[in-house]
Amino acid sequence: MTVFSVVGVLASSLGALLQTLVPLLDLLAAAILIVMGTVMLLEVQLPYLSFNVSPSRRRGLPGFYLFGIVYGMAGVGCSAPIFLSVLLHAMTKGPVNGLLTFAVYAVGMGVPLIITNVLLAETQDYVIAKIMKITPRLHRLSGIILILVGAYLVYFYYTTY
C-alpha cells in the first residue's frame, strides 16, 4: 500500500504539470493494455528484467513492513502493463484521486496474494495442483480482460474528449 500510494500521489502530481497531455495519457494507457492483453492472449514470451534481492534480517512488524515495501517494488515488474496503465491513468486524475487509484490497485494486488498464501498454507499440495492446472486459462482470461479494459478506455477517450 505504501509503495503504490506514494507512486499514485507522485504520478498524479506530475500529471497536473502535464495537463495538456492528459487526454493522450489515457489513450496511451489503453493502447498499452490492448497490446499487452493481446500478448498474453497469444502467449507471446517477452524478455524480462530480474534483480537479486536478499531478505530482510529484521524480525517482527518492521521486518514485515520492509518486506512488503521491497515486494511491492519488485512486484511492479510482474504486473508492468497493468501498473503502467494505472500509472498513466492516475497522472490524469489529480493527487487525491491518484492516491485513491493506487490504493485500490494495491488492495487488488494484495488481496489475491493473501488469499493464495492462506490457502497454500492450509492445503498446499491440493491447491498447487489445481492452480497449476488452471493457470494457462487464467493467463488467457487475464489477456481478454486487459483488452476489454483497454477498449473501454479508448471508448471513454472518444466519448469524453
Buried (B, 14 or more C-beta within 10 A) or exposed (E): BEBBBBBBBBBBBBBBEEEEBBEBBBBBBBBBBBBBBBBBBEEEEEEEEEEEEEEBEEEEEEEEEBBBBBBBBEBBEEBBBBBBBBBBBBBBBBBEBBBBBBBEBBEEBBEEEEEEEEBBEEEEEEBEEEEEEEEEEEEBEBBEBBBEBBBEBBEEBEEEE
